[in-house]
Amino acid sequence: MSLVRFVGLGAATVLALSSVSASAQFYLKHKDLSAPAVTGTEPDIGQMLPGATTAEQRASVVWNMRAALNVAALQCQFEPTLFTVDKYNALLTDHQDELKSSYDTLTKYFARINKNPRASQQALDQFGTRTYSSFATVNSQFNFCHVAGDIGREALFQPRGAFTQLSLDRMRELRNSLTPWGDQAIVRTGQPMPATLPRFEKACWKGSEYNVKRCGEPLVPYAYAAR
């Protein structure tokens, strides 16, 4: 499993523009998706690792976060101000030791669980594929890209060795972003009102003017159809 790299503007450019790219404003008001930190043992934040140690569970969360930001680099380029590609490249450079350590920990876990080297490698590859797939989203792309972009920006300012804690702190929020939410500034109450239509008989019209006196007020479509 190799780290995917992208050619971008570079970390220095991202830092210079970080104040501009802090938050793409897809909605007037985004849904608050913040949540408590995770430990890695939760069944709905990633794949379960039976018999895993605390270090292995934490490594899994780190690898989930890395995969999510990689997916964001691929899926969120429609909004250039998020700089998801550049943030991901900077992540690979700034936190490379921590990422390598997490990957090595996961490799040893699958080798311990699967004594056959070939089965171990297949299990590791399957873990990686399923992890990537778990962050694929269409219906909630705005929310996912918004949150992933913000996490990527925060990762730029984390000291080396702190990416694991960042991943634990924000993994639940990132998973929450995969649930579709619309603009929270628009309050919708009750049922939407159906559109109304005038009658289209020739006798109801004089040129472009509708004759309300002869044909009555415009009708709701289903009411007109029932006439």
Secondary structure as UniProt FT lines:
FT   HELIX           11..17
FT   TURN            18..20
FT   TURN            43..44
FT   TURN            50..51
FT   HELIX           54..75
FT   TURN            77..78
FT   HELIX           80..82
FT   HELIX           84..94
FT   HELIX           96..113
FT   HELIX           117..133
FT   TURN            134..135
FT   TURN            139..140
FT   HELIX           141..156
FT   TURN            160..161
FT   HELIX           163..176
FT   TURN            177..178
FT   TURN            184..185
FT   HELIX           202..204
FT   STRAND          205..206
FT   TURN            207..208
FT   STRAND          209..210
FT   HELIX           212..215
FT   HELIX           221..225
//
